[in-house]
Amino acid sequence: MITGEIRNKVDQLWNTFWSGGVSNPLSVIEQITYLLFAKRLDDLHTAKEAQAKLLGGKVENPVFEPGQDHLRWSRFKDFEPERKFSVFKDEVFPFIKSLNGRAGSAYTRFMQDAVFIIPNPALLDKVVNMIDAIPMEDRDTKGDLYEYMLSKIATAGQNGQFRTPRHIIKMMVALTAPTPKDIICDPACGTCGYLVAAAEYLEHHHPDMLRDKALSEHFHHHMFYGSDFDSSMLRIGAMNMTLHGIDNPSIENRDSLSEDHAGHRNAYTLILANPPFKGSLDYDGTAKDLLQVCKTKKTELLFISLFLKQLKPGGRCACIVPDGVLFGSSKAHQELRKTLVEEQKLDAIISMPSGVFKPYAGVSTAVLVFTRTDSGGADKVWFYDMQADGFSLDDKREPVAANDIPDIIEQYHHYKTLSLEGEGKGEGEGVSNLFADKKAKAFTVDKADIAANKYDLSINRYKETECQEVEYDPPQVILDQLEALEAEIQQDLKALRALL
């Protein structure tokens, strides 16, 4: 976590942009991204120089060629404002756009339509000095700083890009427990929050991974994949990945639903996503293999079909869906749910309270966790009724003590452990006994019961509510009590009148 001092510096930087005339939150983060990019290029070149000096040779693959020293952050940051503005606008920014990946990072591929909109030398001078004063030598600090800036633009999202709370993302990552050999994808990646959280999980739970040459190579170049059709999101997301220490993730400009992408089918072992809920596509513009899974125009159903196509057999997925996916009565809804239950392995459904996405949306949602098997799976589905996520469920979303997330993670992994132990012996007595109480927050439902209910997966269909009997006085007694109260009020009114 960034400290209060650094947080204050970021807030001041943000306010400087606003007072300088750049008020769109998305524009602010883009301009900061370009400046951070320029600073990182200088850091890369400085590291190459230090290595060459240590080894007594020439700088290999330099970022800056001879005669381009004035384009380095460490040089132009000290220019007087007018020259600084001229050099950055006319030379540094075009240099960034023309790198085309020479710096070895994914974000260089998305700079072609970038626009520099800082309006005057005074504003550029202020923000360059402010960024230079923020300590970013530590990689974790860089990542936390960028995450904090991303949190400030939540209101700018128009297509759901910023709406997944970070603690919900971390919960989904913990449920799927990424491994060092996983190939992880988010087909609607936005700012790459899921991919970053997966990387953090791996670094925390598998610290030796980056000291293994093969696993480190896999982590930096072959583990993380994301796509989005918004070039602004791609720039921001790729920078987010880079600042969190992933050298070269595969982040692509692609509408995942609109075409057949043969190279992205049967490709991943783990998918983490919060796909767009709203919208529909024409059948003509939708990948034909997705329509074979579920013939629909609804994007929330098409994305689940996409996940099934993109996963390798045995691959797992955790995704957020609107509640309508769980109980929708259309043929497409029922067919998709049947596919998940009968042909694949639907592991878990976690029902979340509607306030989780406030203040940006009040929609009720759930987390689906499933495994692609192409041959069916468990005879039960695990449900959890989340009632609190550690924050108030109003628009303020302030921290509160009530939080089901640690219990969800613990109970789910306990369920999975018992299920594995019971393989070959049905579901195992442990699972049947431990999660049989449908009045509890966590419980299991037999696949046969789900099929009998047209594959309805809404938790309210199966959760039992315990009603307590309340005894009231007979109506005549209640009326007598009301009359006595009325008489008392009238007496008090008379006493008040007498005082006037």
MARPATI-553332 format. One line per field, with one value per residue (C-alpha): residue number from 1; residue in three letters; chain; x, y, z. Coordinates in steps of 0.001 Angstrom, whole numbers, plus 500000, padded with zeros to 6 digits. Layout:
BEGIN
num	[NUM, ...]
residuo	[ALA, ...]
cadena	[A, ...]
u	[X, ...]
v	[Y, ...]
w	[Z, ...]
END
This chain:
BEGIN
num	[1, 2, 3, 4, 5, 6, 7, 8, 9, 10, 11, 12, 13, 14, 15, 16, 17, 18, 19, 20, 21, 22, 23, 24, 25, 26, 27, 28, 29, 30, 31, 32, 33, 34, 35, 36, 37, 38, 39, 40, 41, 42, 43, 44, 45, 46, 47, 48, 49, 50, 51, 52, 53, 54, 55, 56, 57, 58, 59, 60, 61, 62, 63, 64, 65, 66, 67, 68, 69, 70, 71, 72, 73, 74, 75, 76, 77, 78, 79, 80, 81, 82, 83, 84, 85, 86, 87, 88, 89, 90, 91, 92, 93, 94, 95, 96, 97, 98, 99, 100, 101, 102, 103, 104, 105, 106, 107, 108, 109, 110, 111, 112, 113, 114, 115, 116, 117, 118, 119, 120, 121, 122, 123, 124, 125, 126, 127, 128, 129, 130, 131, 132, 133, 134, 135, 136, 137, 138, 139, 140, 141, 142, 143, 144, 145, 146, 147, 148, 149, 150, 151, 152, 153, 154, 155, 156, 157, 158, 159, 160, 161, 162, 163, 164, 165, 166, 167, 168, 169, 170, 171, 172, 173, 174, 175, 176, 177, 178, 179, 180, 181, 182, 183, 184, 185, 186, 187, 188, 189, 190, 191, 192, 193, 194, 195, 196, 197, 198, 199, 200, 201, 202, 203, 204, 205, 206, 207, 208, 209, 210, 211, 212, 213, 214, 215, 216, 217, 218, 219, 220, 221, 222, 223, 224, 225, 226, 227, 228, 229, 230, 231, 232, 233, 234, 235, 236, 237, 238, 239, 240, 241, 242, 243, 244, 245, 246, 247, 248, 249, 250, 251, 252, 253, 254, 255, 256, 257, 258, 259, 260, 261, 262, 263, 264, 265, 266, 267, 268, 269, 270, 271, 272, 273, 274, 275, 276, 277, 278, 279, 280, 281, 282, 283, 284, 285, 286, 287, 288, 289, 290, 291, 292, 293, 294, 295, 296, 297, 298, 299, 300, 301, 302, 303, 304, 305, 306, 307, 308, 309, 310, 311, 312, 313, 314, 315, 316, 317, 318, 319, 320, 321, 322, 323, 324, 325, 326, 327, 328, 329, 330, 331, 332, 333, 334, 335, 336, 337, 338, 339, 340, 341, 342, 343, 344, 345, 346, 347, 348, 349, 350, 351, 352, 353, 354, 355, 356, 357, 358, 359, 360, 361, 362, 363, 364, 365, 366, 367, 368, 369, 370, 371, 372, 373, 374, 375, 376, 377, 378, 379, 380, 381, 382, 383, 384, 385, 386, 387, 388, 389, 390, 391, 392, 393, 394, 395, 396, 397, 398, 399, 400, 401, 402, 403, 404, 405, 406, 407, 408, 409, 410, 411, 412, 413, 414, 415, 416, 417, 418, 419, 420, 421, 422, 423, 424, 425, 426, 427, 428, 429, 430, 431, 432, 433, 434, 435, 436, 437, 438, 439, 440, 441, 442, 443, 444, 445, 446, 447, 448, 449, 450, 451, 452, 453, 454, 455, 456, 457, 458, 459, 460, 461, 462, 463, 464, 465, 466, 467, 468, 469, 470, 471, 472, 473, 474, 475, 476, 477, 478, 479, 480, 481, 482, 483, 484, 485, 486, 487, 488, 489, 490, 491, 492, 493, 494, 495, 496, 497, 498, 499, 500]
residuo	[MET, ILE, THR, GLY, GLU, ILE, ARG, ASN, LYS, VAL, ASP, GLN, LEU, TRP, ASN, THR, PHE, TRP, SER, GLY, GLY, VAL, SER, ASN, PRO, LEU, SER, VAL, ILE, GLU, GLN, ILE, THR, TYR, LEU, LEU, PHE, ALA, LYS, ARG, LEU, ASP, ASP, LEU, HIS, THR, ALA, LYS, GLU, ALA, GLN, ALA, LYS, LEU, LEU, GLY, GLY, LYS, VAL, GLU, ASN, PRO, VAL, PHE, GLU, PRO, GLY, GLN, ASP, HIS, LEU, ARG, TRP, SER, ARG, PHE, LYS, ASP, PHE, GLU, PRO, GLU, ARG, LYS, PHE, SER, VAL, PHE, LYS, ASP, GLU, VAL, PHE, PRO, PHE, ILE, LYS, SER, LEU, ASN, GLY, ARG, ALA, GLY, SER, ALA, TYR, THR, ARG, PHE, MET, GLN, ASP, ALA, VAL, PHE, ILE, ILE, PRO, ASN, PRO, ALA, LEU, LEU, ASP, LYS, VAL, VAL, ASN, MET, ILE, ASP, ALA, ILE, PRO, MET, GLU, ASP, ARG, ASP, THR, LYS, GLY, ASP, LEU, TYR, GLU, TYR, MET, LEU, SER, LYS, ILE, ALA, THR, ALA, GLY, GLN, ASN, GLY, GLN, PHE, ARG, THR, PRO, ARG, HIS, ILE, ILE, LYS, MET, MET, VAL, ALA, LEU, THR, ALA, PRO, THR, PRO, LYS, ASP, ILE, ILE, CYS, ASP, PRO, ALA, CYS, GLY, THR, CYS, GLY, TYR, LEU, VAL, ALA, ALA, ALA, GLU, TYR, LEU, GLU, HIS, HIS, HIS, PRO, ASP, MET, LEU, ARG, ASP, LYS, ALA, LEU, SER, GLU, HIS, PHE, HIS, HIS, HIS, MET, PHE, TYR, GLY, SER, ASP, PHE, ASP, SER, SER, MET, LEU, ARG, ILE, GLY, ALA, MET, ASN, MET, THR, LEU, HIS, GLY, ILE, ASP, ASN, PRO, SER, ILE, GLU, ASN, ARG, ASP, SER, LEU, SER, GLU, ASP, HIS, ALA, GLY, HIS, ARG, ASN, ALA, TYR, THR, LEU, ILE, LEU, ALA, ASN, PRO, PRO, PHE, LYS, GLY, SER, LEU, ASP, TYR, ASP, GLY, THR, ALA, LYS, ASP, LEU, LEU, GLN, VAL, CYS, LYS, THR, LYS, LYS, THR, GLU, LEU, LEU, PHE, ILE, SER, LEU, PHE, LEU, LYS, GLN, LEU, LYS, PRO, GLY, GLY, ARG, CYS, ALA, CYS, ILE, VAL, PRO, ASP, GLY, VAL, LEU, PHE, GLY, SER, SER, LYS, ALA, HIS, GLN, GLU, LEU, ARG, LYS, THR, LEU, VAL, GLU, GLU, GLN, LYS, LEU, ASP, ALA, ILE, ILE, SER, MET, PRO, SER, GLY, VAL, PHE, LYS, PRO, TYR, ALA, GLY, VAL, SER, THR, ALA, VAL, LEU, VAL, PHE, THR, ARG, THR, ASP, SER, GLY, GLY, ALA, ASP, LYS, VAL, TRP, PHE, TYR, ASP, MET, GLN, ALA, ASP, GLY, PHE, SER, LEU, ASP, ASP, LYS, ARG, GLU, PRO, VAL, ALA, ALA, ASN, ASP, ILE, PRO, ASP, ILE, ILE, GLU, GLN, TYR, HIS, HIS, TYR, LYS, THR, LEU, SER, LEU, GLU, GLY, GLU, GLY, LYS, GLY, GLU, GLY, GLU, GLY, VAL, SER, ASN, LEU, PHE, ALA, ASP, LYS, LYS, ALA, LYS, ALA, PHE, THR, VAL, ASP, LYS, ALA, ASP, ILE, ALA, ALA, ASN, LYS, TYR, ASP, LEU, SER, ILE, ASN, ARG, TYR, LYS, GLU, THR, GLU, CYS, GLN, GLU, VAL, GLU, TYR, ASP, PRO, PRO, GLN, VAL, ILE, LEU, ASP, GLN, LEU, GLU, ALA, LEU, GLU, ALA, GLU, ILE, GLN, GLN, ASP, LEU, LYS, ALA, LEU, ARG, ALA, LEU, LEU]
cadena	[A, A, A, A, A, A, A, A, A, A, A, A, A, A, A, A, A, A, A, A, A, A, A, A, A, A, A, A, A, A, A, A, A, A, A, A, A, A, A, A, A, A, A, A, A, A, A, A, A, A, A, A, A, A, A, A, A, A, A, A, A, A, A, A, A, A, A, A, A, A, A, A, A, A, A, A, A, A, A, A, A, A, A, A, A, A, A, A, A, A, A, A, A, A, A, A, A, A, A, A, A, A, A, A, A, A, A, A, A, A, A, A, A, A, A, A, A, A, A, A, A, A, A, A, A, A, A, A, A, A, A, A, A, A, A, A, A, A, A, A, A, A, A, A, A, A, A, A, A, A, A, A, A, A, A, A, A, A, A, A, A, A, A, A, A, A, A, A, A, A, A, A, A, A, A, A, A, A, A, A, A, A, A, A, A, A, A, A, A, A, A, A, A, A, A, A, A, A, A, A, A, A, A, A, A, A, A, A, A, A, A, A, A, A, A, A, A, A, A, A, A, A, A, A, A, A, A, A, A, A, A, A, A, A, A, A, A, A, A, A, A, A, A, A, A, A, A, A, A, A, A, A, A, A, A, A, A, A, A, A, A, A, A, A, A, A, A, A, A, A, A, A, A, A, A, A, A, A, A, A, A, A, A, A, A, A, A, A, A, A, A, A, A, A, A, A, A, A, A, A, A, A, A, A, A, A, A, A, A, A, A, A, A, A, A, A, A, A, A, A, A, A, A, A, A, A, A, A, A, A, A, A, A, A, A, A, A, A, A, A, A, A, A, A, A, A, A, A, A, A, A, A, A, A, A, A, A, A, A, A, A, A, A, A, A, A, A, A, A, A, A, A, A, A, A, A, A, A, A, A, A, A, A, A, A, A, A, A, A, A, A, A, A, A, A, A, A, A, A, A, A, A, A, A, A, A, A, A, A, A, A, A, A, A, A, A, A, A, A, A, A, A, A, A, A, A, A, A, A, A, A, A, A, A, A, A, A, A, A, A, A, A, A, A, A, A, A, A, A, A, A, A, A, A, A, A, A, A, A, A, A, A, A, A, A, A, A, A, A, A, A, A, A, A, A, A, A, A, A, A, A, A, A, A, A, A, A, A, A, A, A, A, A, A, A, A, A, A, A, A]
u	[500000, 501219, 501826, 499851, 502682, 502794, 499002, 498939, 501448, 499275, 496224, 498130, 499228, 495622, 494392, 497103, 495769, 492226, 493192, 495281, 492259, 492552, 489446, 488406, 489671, 490501, 492510, 494389, 495452, 496464, 498695, 500244, 500778, 502755, 504947, 505531, 506370, 508985, 510450, 510543, 512380, 515098, 515240, 515646, 518442, 520173, 520053, 521601, 524362, 525114, 525326, 527642, 529891, 530047, 530957, 533236, 531392, 528983, 525330, 523324, 520063, 520040, 516687, 518247, 520719, 523636, 522296, 519036, 520223, 517952, 514938, 515753, 513647, 516745, 517798, 514646, 513087, 515582, 514918, 513165, 509381, 509192, 511981, 510689, 507249, 508691, 511032, 508380, 505614, 507689, 510361, 509823, 506162, 506686, 509704, 507465, 504877, 507450, 509122, 506780, 507877, 511609, 511548, 510399, 507085, 503506, 502354, 504537, 502179, 499219, 500721, 499857, 496623, 497862, 497376, 499329, 496859, 498722, 497902, 500819, 504439, 503486, 501276, 503805, 506578, 504497, 503451, 506931, 508431, 505668, 506115, 509887, 509395, 507381, 509738, 509186, 512404, 510547, 508474, 505717, 505413, 505071, 502295, 500442, 500740, 499232, 496456, 495623, 495436, 493184, 490850, 490389, 488932, 486191, 483514, 484941, 484064, 481355, 481525, 482253, 486024, 486584, 483758, 485293, 486349, 489882, 488925, 486423, 489122, 491484, 488761, 488227, 491972, 492231, 489341, 491084, 494584, 496857, 499951, 503359, 502572, 499141, 498357, 496036, 493659, 491105, 489261, 487763, 490792, 490188, 492910, 494219, 493162, 492633, 495986, 497806, 496057, 496986, 500631, 500599, 499068, 501785, 504598, 503187, 502361, 505177, 508133, 510693, 509033, 511007, 514302, 513654, 514825, 512105, 509275, 510512, 510566, 507035, 505868, 507231, 506471, 503976, 501663, 499427, 497003, 494395, 492292, 490046, 488710, 489348, 492852, 492849, 492232, 495003, 497538, 496510, 496255, 499622, 501277, 499595, 501109, 504547, 504595, 503701, 506796, 505499, 507921, 505989, 502367, 500350, 497766, 495892, 493421, 490657, 486908, 486855, 483275, 483154, 485423, 486699, 490135, 491500, 494735, 492797, 490682, 491797, 494633, 494382, 494349, 492744, 490332, 489445, 486964, 484155, 482796, 480421, 476863, 474957, 474704, 473975, 475604, 474217, 474435, 476417, 479085, 479437, 481941, 480117, 481609, 480191, 476702, 477048, 477385, 474566, 472599, 472007, 472785, 473367, 477001, 476893, 475933, 478301, 481238, 480597, 480479, 483780, 485385, 484436, 485993, 489174, 489903, 491992, 490283, 490813, 491087, 489138, 487312, 485994, 483788, 481177, 477694, 474482, 471836, 469730, 472182, 471338, 467557, 466734, 463935, 464900, 466032, 469571, 469803, 468621, 470835, 473943, 473225, 472564, 475900, 477713, 475990, 475802, 478690, 481218, 481897, 480139, 482112, 480572, 478144, 478758, 475790, 476942, 474842, 473719, 475722, 479083, 479290, 477937, 478092, 478515, 475867, 473302, 472939, 472817, 475651, 477256, 480622, 480624, 483485, 483649, 486029, 486002, 485803, 483657, 482457, 480469, 481723, 480526, 477099, 476757, 477207, 478545, 476618, 477534, 475254, 477618, 475966, 478910, 482192, 483951, 482395, 479062, 476564, 475518, 477014, 479735, 481248, 483063, 485004, 482953, 483731, 481335, 483156, 482308, 485225, 487768, 485091, 484188, 487787, 488323, 485023, 485443, 488930, 487716, 484885, 487305, 489615, 486760, 485535, 488964, 489187, 485750, 486454, 485749, 483378, 480591, 480940, 482203, 480411, 482332, 480892, 477379, 477353, 479245, 477366, 473933, 472316, 470612, 469942, 473695, 475620, 477498, 475699, 475599, 472748, 472417, 472699, 469406, 467614, 469083, 467981, 464469, 464303, 465191, 468800, 467870, 471043, 469712, 470555, 467056, 465676, 467530, 468363, 465986, 464860, 464138, 461032, 460508, 457001, 455992, 453001, 450896, 448103, 444566, 443214, 440757, 443583, 445652, 442636, 442152, 445818, 445459, 442362, 444216, 447107, 444684, 442976, 446378, 447283, 443981, 444546, 448004, 446577, 443966, 446693, 448686, 445648, 445090, 448599, 448001]
v	[500000, 503524, 505752, 508846, 511081, 509474, 509393, 513129, 513737, 511783, 513774, 517015, 515831, 515016, 518403, 520149, 518606, 519634, 523226, 523283, 522508, 518713, 517618, 514304, 511573, 509245, 511987, 512696, 509082, 508847, 511922, 510624, 507282, 508957, 510767, 507583, 505848, 508480, 508109, 504316, 504499, 506541, 504030, 501171, 502972, 503839, 500159, 499137, 501744, 500452, 496874, 497886, 499808, 496845, 494429, 496879, 496738, 498739, 499354, 496585, 497552, 501099, 502858, 506189, 506522, 508990, 512524, 511682, 512348, 515395, 513056, 511312, 512128, 512795, 515490, 517277, 517416, 520145, 522286, 525600, 525302, 526590, 524338, 521385, 521748, 522070, 519090, 516814, 517757, 517818, 515195, 513001, 512202, 511346, 509262, 507291, 506723, 505483, 502926, 500155, 497744, 498464, 499052, 495479, 496182, 495619, 499193, 500485, 498745, 500919, 504381, 504996, 506905, 508503, 512277, 514702, 517252, 519039, 522599, 524767, 524785, 525800, 522746, 520326, 521818, 521381, 517778, 516649, 518060, 516443, 513018, 513256, 513936, 510743, 507912, 505033, 503045, 500131, 498091, 497458, 501184, 501817, 499259, 500505, 504081, 503219, 501200, 504230, 506432, 503903, 503971, 507705, 507205, 504727, 507230, 507467, 503905, 503706, 499996, 498456, 498922, 500143, 498589, 495513, 496292, 495166, 493029, 491107, 490533, 489213, 486888, 485408, 484942, 483215, 480892, 479724, 479653, 480346, 478152, 479030, 477004, 478501, 480459, 483231, 485313, 488103, 488547, 491879, 493107, 496864, 498099, 494526, 494351, 490570, 489883, 492116, 490428, 486997, 488082, 489367, 486092, 484076, 486239, 485878, 482147, 480958, 483253, 480848, 481031, 484045, 482455, 479545, 480515, 478646, 479727, 483331, 483359, 481953, 484559, 487534, 486484, 483627, 483622, 486700, 487434, 490140, 491807, 494835, 496922, 500253, 501512, 503854, 500875, 498925, 501691, 502027, 498282, 497523, 500237, 498761, 495353, 496829, 498833, 495627, 493953, 491870, 492598, 491598, 490484, 489769, 492572, 492834, 495169, 492702, 492326, 488854, 488094, 489401, 487055, 483505, 483755, 480280, 481043, 481849, 478691, 475899, 478203, 479041, 477173, 479990, 482774, 485591, 488188, 490625, 490891, 493661, 492991, 495290, 495174, 492743, 491762, 490864, 487201, 488127, 489858, 487136, 484291, 481262, 478784, 480830, 480669, 476886, 476873, 479347, 481085, 484528, 488184, 488915, 489665, 488232, 484811, 485010, 485718, 482550, 480640, 482317, 481250, 477631, 477829, 479553, 477229, 474144, 470950, 470982, 474767, 476755, 480053, 482557, 485272, 487767, 487529, 489487, 487539, 487279, 484726, 482457, 482406, 483813, 481804, 482176, 479130, 480549, 481067, 477545, 475909, 477677, 476730, 473145, 473083, 474287, 471757, 468682, 468962, 470913, 471071, 473953, 474232, 477151, 480057, 482929, 485282, 488849, 491659, 494340, 497052, 495550, 497704, 500918, 503844, 503048, 500333, 498643, 495449, 492114, 489831, 486479, 484823, 481647, 479204, 476349, 473912, 472861, 469077, 468379, 465308, 466584, 466697, 466829, 465711, 468815, 472565, 474660, 477841, 480721, 483540, 486511, 489126, 491448, 492227, 494422, 497674, 499383, 498522, 502126, 504688, 505638, 502102, 502775, 499969, 497907, 494916, 492468, 490578, 487149, 487002, 485222, 482660, 482172, 481385, 479073, 477216, 476795, 475320, 473050, 471908, 471273, 469288, 467114, 466640, 465425, 463067, 461709, 461094, 457506, 457266, 459507, 463017, 461729, 461731, 464805, 467040, 465667, 466178, 469447, 471416, 469811, 472602, 474888, 477434, 478102, 480614, 477772, 474681, 472255, 471423, 468108, 468295, 466392, 469137, 471808, 469898, 469535, 473339, 473977, 474536, 477602, 478631, 481495, 480924, 481861, 478841, 476481, 478387, 477626, 480512, 479801, 481672, 482334, 482257, 485554, 485700, 488849, 489889, 489317, 492180, 493214, 493670, 495717, 497976, 498493, 499481, 501962, 503503, 503879, 505622, 507882, 508848, 509636, 511853, 513723, 514352, 515758, 518035, 519389, 520096, 522007, 524086, 524989, 526422, 528820]
w	[500000, 499250, 502246, 503145, 501894, 498441, 498301, 498995, 496212, 493752, 494875, 494337, 490884, 490010, 491241, 489235, 486026, 486916, 487708, 484517, 482328, 481889, 483763, 482151, 484531, 481638, 479910, 483126, 483581, 479909, 480139, 483367, 481610, 478799, 481323, 483325, 480051, 479239, 482725, 482423, 479090, 480757, 483628, 481135, 479312, 482600, 483631, 480288, 480766, 484259, 482990, 480132, 482527, 484887, 482082, 480310, 476975, 474855, 475654, 473970, 472287, 473654, 474004, 473016, 470153, 470130, 469775, 471575, 475111, 475380, 475019, 478297, 481342, 483469, 480967, 479808, 483308, 484187, 481095, 481553, 480993, 477420, 476167, 478197, 476592, 473101, 473466, 474955, 472540, 469324, 470047, 473120, 472448, 468736, 469822, 472197, 469480, 466973, 469241, 468008, 470680, 470594, 474355, 474831, 476536, 475450, 475885, 473041, 470594, 471548, 471164, 467507, 468232, 471464, 471703, 473865, 475271, 478094, 476981, 478118, 479373, 482913, 483464, 481950, 484087, 487258, 486595, 485482, 488688, 490776, 489151, 489566, 493295, 493828, 494864, 492430, 492705, 494283, 491823, 494366, 495007, 491269, 491023, 494105, 492889, 489535, 491193, 493332, 490254, 488536, 491527, 490966, 487488, 488376, 487393, 483877, 482877, 480236, 479417, 482802, 482537, 486093, 488009, 489602, 493194, 493884, 496891, 494731, 492107, 494793, 496099, 492629, 492171, 495553, 494681, 491498, 493072, 490046, 489681, 488146, 485030, 484349, 481192, 482344, 480239, 480628, 477296, 478449, 480343, 480676, 483029, 483547, 487203, 487123, 485484, 487979, 490922, 489551, 489259, 492851, 494069, 492332, 493699, 497228, 497172, 494867, 495714, 494224, 490815, 489574, 490595, 488239, 484744, 482845, 485148, 485155, 481355, 481341, 483887, 481958, 478380, 478091, 481116, 480816, 477974, 477698, 475036, 474739, 471863, 473615, 472771, 475789, 478047, 476336, 476977, 480608, 481187, 479603, 481699, 484797, 483996, 483356, 486579, 488441, 487031, 484106, 481272, 478177, 478642, 475517, 475501, 472191, 470531, 469733, 470063, 471566, 470489, 466956, 465004, 465061, 466678, 466101, 467953, 471115, 471315, 473667, 474688, 478404, 481695, 483718, 482784, 485174, 483961, 484569, 481009, 479862, 481012, 478728, 474972, 472197, 468931, 465543, 464667, 461558, 463631, 466255, 466092, 464735, 467202, 470102, 468628, 468500, 472276, 472839, 470093, 471541, 471004, 474702, 475490, 479032, 477618, 474669, 476956, 478968, 475679, 474775, 478058, 477391, 473922, 475088, 478011, 477558, 478758, 482507, 482518, 485077, 485085, 487629, 486163, 487300, 485804, 486376, 488281, 485121, 483752, 486695, 486307, 482845, 481234, 477571, 475639, 475374, 479146, 479914, 477286, 478581, 482196, 481141, 479324, 482457, 484717, 482483, 479995, 482061, 485797, 487526, 490760, 492624, 492581, 494985, 495230, 495962, 497452, 495004, 496789, 495787, 492649, 494136, 493587, 489875, 489546, 491761, 489725, 491569, 490529, 491231, 490721, 488622, 489099, 486605, 484955, 481331, 481179, 478068, 479960, 482927, 486480, 490052, 491181, 493348, 492989, 495895, 496727, 499041, 500104, 500537, 502722, 503406, 501656, 504203, 502992, 503518, 500788, 500161, 497795, 500306, 500468, 503728, 505492, 507959, 510179, 508488, 505730, 504310, 501846, 504113, 504993, 501324, 500391, 503381, 502971, 499203, 499477, 502274, 500006, 497140, 499430, 500656, 497089, 495946, 498896, 498037, 494331, 493478, 496445, 495140, 496507, 499833, 503165, 504297, 501586, 501989, 505733, 506026, 503373, 503641, 505692, 503187, 505929, 506174, 504058, 502318, 501064, 498153, 495774, 493951, 490189, 489906, 491857, 489583, 486475, 487917, 488233, 484561, 485604, 487650, 489498, 491612, 495260, 496453, 494621, 496956, 500144, 502981, 505140, 508759, 509905, 513597, 514928, 516498, 518828, 518922, 521264, 520009, 517850, 520569, 523073, 520572, 519898, 523647, 523967, 521090, 522705, 526011, 524235, 522380, 525673, 527207, 524234, 524482, 528193, 527495, 524795, 527239, 529779, 527166, 526190, 529828, 529982, 527065]
END
